[in-house]
Amino acid sequence: MASVHHKYKTRGTCSTQIEFDMDTDTKVVRNITFQNGCDGNLKAIAALADGLDAPSIISKCGSIRCGSKNTSCSAQLALALRKAETEKD
């Protein structure tokens, strides 16, 4: 069970970067942190998603929008996880 640390630069959101660890076998995500953005909300997203597998988070968060924006911090997390799933170790 190897865990890989990932960094993802967000686009179109108040948060500017997401970092997390993902298990290469189970795709379980841990230690999610957001830089900048709505501190309390992003801590809540990170806490609720911690320990879930990437496909579950992607399914739940991928289509969430923030106000009139075409994306959200949650949707950016889903994009980051999709990218991490396709990266080679």
C-alpha positions as CSV (number, residue, x, y, z in Angstrom):
1,M,0.0,0.0,0.0
2,A,2.0,3.0,-1.3
3,S,0.7,6.5,-0.9
4,V,1.7,9.2,-3.3
5,H,1.5,13.0,-2.5
6,H,-0.2,15.1,-5.2
7,K,-0.3,18.9,-5.8
8,Y,-2.9,20.4,-8.1
9,K,-3.1,24.1,-9.2
10,T,-6.8,25.1,-9.3
11,R,-8.5,27.2,-11.9
12,G,-11.5,29.5,-11.6
13,T,-11.7,29.3,-7.8
14,C,-10.7,31.3,-4.8
15,S,-8.5,28.4,-3.6
16,T,-5.2,28.3,-5.6
17,Q,-3.9,24.8,-4.9
18,I,-5.0,21.4,-3.5
19,E,-2.7,18.9,-2.0
20,F,-3.5,15.3,-1.0
21,D,-2.2,11.8,-0.6
22,M,-3.7,8.9,-2.5
23,D,-3.1,5.2,-2.0
24,T,-2.0,3.8,-5.3
25,D,-3.9,0.5,-4.8
26,T,-7.2,1.5,-3.1
27,K,-7.4,5.1,-4.4
28,V,-8.2,6.2,-0.8
29,V,-7.5,9.9,-0.3
30,R,-6.1,11.4,2.9
31,N,-4.5,14.7,4.1
32,I,-6.4,17.0,1.8
33,T,-5.5,20.6,2.1
34,F,-6.6,23.7,0.1
35,Q,-4.5,26.9,-0.1
36,N,-6.5,30.1,0.1
37,G,-10.3,30.2,-0.4
38,C,-13.1,29.9,2.2
39,D,-11.2,28.4,5.1
40,G,-14.0,26.9,7.1
41,N,-15.8,25.4,4.0
42,L,-12.6,24.0,2.6
43,K,-11.7,22.4,5.9
44,A,-15.1,20.8,6.0
45,I,-14.7,19.4,2.5
46,A,-11.3,18.0,3.4
47,A,-12.6,16.4,6.6
48,L,-15.7,14.9,4.9
49,A,-13.7,13.5,2.0
50,D,-10.8,12.2,4.1
51,G,-10.7,8.4,3.9
52,L,-13.0,8.1,0.9
53,D,-11.8,6.6,-2.4
54,A,-11.3,8.9,-5.3
55,P,-14.2,7.6,-7.4
56,S,-16.6,8.3,-4.6
57,I,-15.4,11.9,-4.2
58,I,-15.4,12.5,-7.9
59,S,-19.0,11.2,-8.2
60,K,-20.2,13.4,-5.3
61,C,-18.2,16.6,-6.1
62,G,-17.5,16.7,-9.8
63,S,-20.6,18.7,-10.8
64,I,-20.8,21.2,-7.9
65,R,-20.7,24.9,-9.0
66,C,-20.0,27.9,-6.9
67,G,-22.4,30.7,-7.6
68,S,-22.2,31.8,-11.2
69,K,-18.8,30.2,-11.7
70,N,-18.5,27.1,-14.0
71,T,-16.6,25.3,-11.2
72,S,-16.1,25.2,-7.4
73,C,-13.4,24.1,-5.0
74,S,-15.2,20.7,-4.7
75,A,-15.2,20.3,-8.5
76,Q,-11.5,21.2,-8.6
77,L,-10.8,18.5,-6.1
78,A,-12.6,16.0,-8.4
79,L,-10.5,17.2,-11.3
80,A,-7.3,16.8,-9.2
81,L,-8.3,13.3,-8.3
82,R,-9.1,12.3,-11.9
83,K,-5.7,13.6,-12.9
84,A,-4.0,11.7,-10.1
85,E,-5.7,8.5,-11.0
86,T,-4.2,8.7,-14.5
87,E,-0.7,9.6,-13.5
88,K,2.1,7.0,-13.5
89,D,4.0,6.5,-10.2
